[in-house]
Amino acid sequence: MRDRPALAVVGATGAVGSVLRALLSERRDLWGEIRLIASPRSAGRKLPVRGEEVEVLALGEEALEGVDLALFAVPGEVAAEWAPVAAARGAVVVDGSAVFRTAEDVPLVVPEINAHAARARPRGIVTGPDCTTLAMIVAVGALHSEWGLDELVLASYQAVSGSGRDGMAALRRQLTEVAGTDLGTKPGDVRRAVGDTGPYPAPIALNVVPFTGELAEDGWTSEELAVRAETRKILSLPRLRVTATCVRVPVVTGHSVAVHARFEREVSVRAAHEILAGAPGVVVCDDPEQGEFPTPADVVGTDPTWVGRVRRSLDDPRGLEFFVSGDNLRKGTALNLVQIAESVANGH
Ligand SMILES: NC(=O)c1ccc[n+]([C@@H]2O[C@H](COP(=O)([O-])OP(=O)(O)OC[C@H]3O[C@@H](n4cnc5c(N)ncnc54)[C@H](OP(=O)(O)O)[C@@H]3O)[C@@H](O)[C@H]2O)c1
């Protein structure tokens, strides 16, 4: 790879793409040219990156010519078609979609846990996990390396920006439709007022929706199965017991997860605080007497995984309960992709 590799951001106009551009403007600049790519709809628009206005190119072979590293933040079907094309033309692809995450020959990387996995990339593609996995995996991984993880049970509270621009638009529109009303007091009144529920199967304003992703086998959703498969792959624990219930909540940005983790050894709150406080990318915010615990509204726009409400399980000395919040567009997607790209560019 060149000293200052040429970098492409594919999907530069989207929710993740916008955060990728912001991160590339804020972080240490390792890059030569930065090329912005999106659909033909956006070709010719100018968008800022590194303080310059850069013209957006339409995705195609020509746009990928001479690219050393390509960050992909496009819908799965677009990544499935174009990531192999970019890789065949010599770029290392770092993909944020779900398409390659469980493929055996594509490393699934969270640099704080398994940066080394990005070194072997037989297809020229490296991928990062789902935003719900990323919301908790850095904290869980730190505790696992100390105590050995035995089982994970979690419930997510996922923000609408996890569904991209359509999710944010749906929440904003629905909030205006319900503002200043007494809706939410009679069965079905919110649903009738909102009408179009956007990308969700139920209203997201004044509501929570216990269904994210698509319906998969036996009543599980694709997202719940993804969290299980990805956690197993990242932690190299192929038989780990993982149970997830994934829920969409009316938060713009910031995923949270309530975690029950069971370990091979006895745990204590004090030791958990120490382990988490020493873990890269984790901040402990846990003083409930002072009202201090993470909430998405407080952590949005920040990079770390914030952990609070740490408790030892009442009925199990090996069980730990805690609550995490993090920005699903930063560490939850874009920052993780940029960290992988930096680690590849640095030859790690
Ligand atoms: N949002 C999250 O929290 C999150 C978390 C984890 C993973 N992801 C994944 O990241 C990817 C992007 O998500 P997002 O939330 O940023 O979506 P988004 O806001 O809807 O943006 C989609 C991006 O893809 C581009 N695009 C769409 N069709 C294209 C095509 N045919 N050719 C080239 N570019 C095309 C769009 O360009 P135009 O503007 O030109 O249409 C836009 O830049 C998805 O795979 C998603 O699953 C998202």
The ligand as a Gaussian input file, in Angstrom:
#p B3LYP/6-31G(d) Opt

LIG

0 1
 N      -27.210000       3.561000      10.100000
 C      -26.569000       2.731000      10.892000
 O      -26.529000       2.909000      12.145000
 C      -25.863000       1.536000      10.358000
 C      -25.224000       0.690000      11.255000
 C      -24.524000      -0.418000      10.779000
 C      -24.482000      -0.665000       9.437000
 N      -25.133000       0.150000       8.584000
 C      -25.050000      -0.192000       7.162000
 O      -24.376000       0.857000       6.458000
 C      -24.896000       0.930000       5.135000
 C      -25.348000       2.376000       4.874000
 O      -26.370000       2.697000       5.817000
 P      -26.930000       4.176000       6.014000
 O      -27.690000       4.099000       7.283000
 O      -25.843000       5.176000       5.858000
 O      -27.943000       4.298000       4.757000
 P      -28.500000       5.602000       4.049000
 O      -28.491000       6.761000       4.958000
 O      -29.785000       5.183000       3.432000
 O      -27.411000       5.889000       2.883000
 C      -27.240000       4.989000       1.800000
 C      -26.029000       5.409000       0.969000
 O      -25.859000       4.434000      -0.077000
 C      -25.860000       5.105000      -1.333000
 N      -26.464000       4.247000      -2.352000
 C      -27.723000       3.742000      -2.393000
 N      -27.907000       3.014000      -3.512000
 C      -26.746000       3.098000      -4.207000
 C      -26.310000       2.582000      -5.453000
 N      -27.101000       1.843000      -6.230000
 N      -25.049000       2.856000      -5.861000
 C      -24.226000       3.620000      -5.096000
 N      -24.578000       4.138000      -3.897000
 C      -25.829000       3.874000      -3.475000
 C      -26.686000       6.350000      -1.122000
 O      -26.399000       7.290000      -2.125000
 P      -27.508000       8.338000      -2.649000
 O      -27.561000       9.451000      -1.632000
 O      -26.943000       8.788000      -3.952000
 O      -28.791000       7.605000      -2.751000
 C      -26.202000       6.757000       0.277000
 O      -24.944000       7.386000       0.167000
 C      -26.025000      -0.119000       5.046000
 O      -25.506000      -1.317000       4.517000
 C      -26.413000      -0.310000       6.492000
 O      -26.967000      -1.590000       6.716000
 C      -25.825000       1.254000       8.985000

